[in-house]
Amino acid sequence: MSRMMQTGSSPVLGANRQHQPVLPVLRRIVVAMGYWTLRRRTRTQLNRLSPYMLEDIGITPAQARKEAERPFWKG
């Protein structure tokens, strides 16, 4: 009797087990890219606010400019 018949497994399922260590890494990459996109978008929006709006949220134009100039990969 073949191993496949004895264990009830298929070669396709066995292949999935080989890729399991890669899945957490890919998930972390996708999550990081989502954070980077959000940071880039919010920093761009912050840079577009008027001084009046910045004052309303308690940030000076210099602080907003400094934050907007930060690279998206830095938290």
Secondary structure, DSSP 8 states (H G I E B T S, - for coil): --HHHHH---HHHHHHHHHTTHHHHHHHHHHHHHHHHHHHHHHHHHHHS-HHHHHHTT--HHHHHHHHTS-TT--
